[in-house]
């Protein structure tokens, strides 16, 4: 009887693994495929941020520390729980100011459910949306700041103009006396 080590010699690691773990005649199928909660969370997080009105995913204290250290976690703000081979997904999001929150939540739910089911084959029984905050557009803030500066500059100009006119009025009064 030949030694199995002789049969595996000269094969690449993937072929060796397949030969060692698959009995003869077995073909790999979806029954052997396991998708982790973390993988589902990544798909859900990316899908949620694809929705136009989502500013970003919310992170807890631990997530904030990880991000401060420069690491990016695409599953941040996502919690996945498997119940009877179905996924229950909780998303913690921060939305942009100016959009109806109920519409945003519905759009996130539909997009995440569709993406997770299409990409992983896992049935999603619920997508719960937790709005953690509202983000105001940075462009608007910079525009508001510019408007405040412009207004301040106009007030300074008016003040100078008035003092110049007042100076000339006072000088004219002195000349007439």
Secondary structure per residue as TSV (DSSP state, phi and psi in degrees):
chain	resnum	aa	ss	phi	psi
A	1	X	-	360.0	127.2
A	2	X	-	-72.5	148.5
A	3	X	-	-76.2	136.3
A	4	X	H	-62.2	-28.7
A	5	X	H	-61.9	-34.6
A	6	X	H	-66.8	-38.7
A	7	X	H	-68.3	-32.9
A	8	X	H	-85.2	-17.3
A	9	X	T	-63.0	137.9
A	10	X	T	88.6	-2.1
A	11	X	S	-98.2	154.7
A	12	X	-	-75.0	164.0
A	13	X	H	-57.4	-36.2
A	14	X	H	-65.8	-42.2
A	15	X	H	-65.1	-40.4
A	16	X	H	-61.9	-46.3
A	17	X	H	-60.6	-45.3
A	18	X	H	-61.1	-45.4
A	19	X	H	-65.6	-36.7
A	20	X	H	-74.4	-34.0
A	21	X	H	-104.2	-11.6
A	22	X	S	-109.5	127.7
A	23	X	-	-73.2	158.3
A	24	X	T	-59.0	136.2
A	25	X	T	88.4	-16.1
A	26	X	-	-77.2	135.9
A	27	X	-	-110.2	143.4
A	28	X	-	-63.5	140.1
A	29	X	-	-143.3	176.9
A	30	X	G	-65.9	-19.4
A	31	X	G	-66.6	-23.9
A	32	X	G	-92.6	-3.7
A	33	X	-	-88.5	128.0
A	34	X	-	-122.2	125.1
A	35	X	-	-106.6	124.3
A	36	X	-	-75.8	158.7
A	37	X	H	-59.7	-36.7
A	38	X	H	-62.3	-40.2
A	39	X	H	-65.2	-42.2
A	40	X	H	-63.8	-40.5
A	41	X	H	-63.2	-38.8
A	42	X	H	-65.0	-46.8
A	43	X	H	-60.2	-44.6
A	44	X	H	-64.4	-42.7
A	45	X	H	-63.8	-43.8
A	46	X	H	-65.1	-43.6
A	47	X	H	-61.4	-41.0
A	48	X	H	-64.3	-40.7
A	49	X	H	-73.9	-12.8
A	50	X	T	-75.4	-17.8
A	51	X	S	-72.0	130.0
A	52	X	T	-53.4	-42.9
A	53	X	T	-84.8	0.2
A	54	X	E	-85.7	119.0
A	55	X	E	-74.0	-47.1
A	56	X	E	-174.0	170.2
A	57	X	E	-85.4	148.5
A	58	X	-	-88.6	144.3
A	59	X	-	-121.6	151.9
A	60	X	-	-82.1	-169.4
A	61	X	H	-61.7	-46.3
A	62	X	H	-62.7	-42.1
A	63	X	H	-64.7	-36.6
A	64	X	H	-64.9	-37.7
A	65	X	H	-66.2	-44.0
A	66	X	H	-60.4	-43.7
A	67	X	H	-66.8	-35.8
A	68	X	H	-63.6	-28.5
A	69	X	T	-81.6	-0.5
A	70	X	T	93.1	9.4
A	71	X	-	-97.1	139.5
A	72	X	-	-106.1	130.8
A	73	X	-	-120.7	106.4
A	74	X	T	-66.8	-12.1
A	75	X	T	-95.6	9.0
A	76	X	T	-64.9	142.9
A	77	X	T	75.3	15.1
A	78	X	E	-128.5	133.4
A	79	X	E	-125.3	127.0
A	80	X	E	-117.8	131.9
A	81	X	E	-127.9	128.4
A	82	X	E	-93.7	128.3
A	83	X	E	-132.9	112.6
A	84	X	T	54.2	50.2
A	85	X	T	61.6	19.3
A	86	X	E	-124.3	145.2
A	87	X	E	-93.8	135.9
A	88	X	E	-112.8	119.5
A	89	X	E	-114.1	128.8
A	90	X	E	-110.0	127.2
A	91	X	E	-117.5	131.1
A	92	X	E	-111.0	108.0
A	93	X	E	-124.5	157.7
A	94	X	E	-116.2	127.2
A	95	X	E	-106.3	159.8
A	96	X	E	-76.8	145.0
A	97	X	T	-65.6	141.1
A	98	X	T	104.4	0.4
A	99	X	S	-113.8	151.0
A	100	X	-	-71.0	123.2
A	101	X	H	-62.5	-39.5
A	102	X	H	-64.0	-37.5
A	103	X	H	-67.8	-41.6
A	104	X	H	-61.7	-47.4
A	105	X	H	-58.7	-44.6
A	106	X	H	-62.1	-44.8
A	107	X	H	-64.0	-41.2
A	108	X	H	-62.1	-47.9
A	109	X	H	-56.5	-48.6
A	110	X	H	-64.3	-45.5
A	111	X	H	-67.2	-43.1
A	112	X	H	-66.5	-46.6
A	113	X	H	-58.0	-48.5
A	114	X	H	-61.6	-46.2
A	115	X	H	-64.6	-46.6
A	116	X	H	-64.3	-46.0
A	117	X	H	-66.1	-39.1
A	118	X	H	-71.0	-42.0
A	119	X	H	-85.6	-27.4
A	120	X	H	-113.2	-21.9
A	121	X	-	80.3	1.7
A	122	X	-	-82.8	133.4
A	123	X	E	-76.1	130.8
A	124	X	E	-103.8	116.6
A	125	X	E	-88.9	-25.2
A	126	X	E	-156.4	143.1
A	127	X	E	-126.6	109.5
A	128	X	E	-98.8	127.7
A	129	X	E	-104.6	128.5
A	130	X	E	-118.8	107.4
A	131	X	E	-79.3	114.9
A	132	X	E	-96.2	-12.9
A	133	X	E	175.8	173.9
A	134	X	E	-125.0	131.2
A	135	X	E	-105.6	132.2
A	136	X	-	-90.4	143.8
A	137	X	-	-60.3	133.9
A	138	X	H	-67.4	-35.4
A	139	X	H	-60.6	-41.8
A	140	X	H	-63.8	-41.4
A	141	X	H	-62.4	-44.0
A	142	X	H	-66.9	-35.5
A	143	X	H	-66.1	-43.1
A	144	X	H	-61.4	-41.2
A	145	X	H	-63.3	-41.9
A	146	X	H	-63.0	-41.6
A	147	X	H	-62.1	-41.5
A	148	X	H	-62.8	-42.8
A	149	X	H	-64.9	-41.5
A	150	X	H	-62.6	-43.2
A	151	X	H	-62.1	-41.8
A	152	X	H	-64.3	-39.9
A	153	X	H	-65.4	-40.3
A	154	X	H	-64.1	-40.3
A	155	X	H	-64.3	-40.6
A	156	X	H	-62.4	-43.7
A	157	X	H	-61.4	-45.4
A	158	X	H	-61.8	-42.5
A	159	X	H	-62.6	-44.5
A	160	X	H	-64.0	-44.6
A	161	X	H	-59.7	-43.2
A	162	X	H	-64.7	-41.8
A	163	X	H	-68.5	-32.2
A	164	X	H	-67.3	-46.1
A	165	X	H	-63.1	-41.6
A	166	X	H	-62.4	-38.5
A	167	X	H	-61.2	-46.4
A	168	X	H	-66.8	-37.9
A	169	X	H	-62.3	-44.0
A	170	X	H	-65.0	-38.5
A	171	X	H	-67.3	-39.1
A	172	X	H	-64.5	-40.5
A	173	X	H	-62.8	-38.4
A	174	X	H	-65.6	-37.6
A	175	X	H	-68.0	-40.6
A	176	X	H	-69.4	-23.1
A	177	X	-	-78.6	360.0
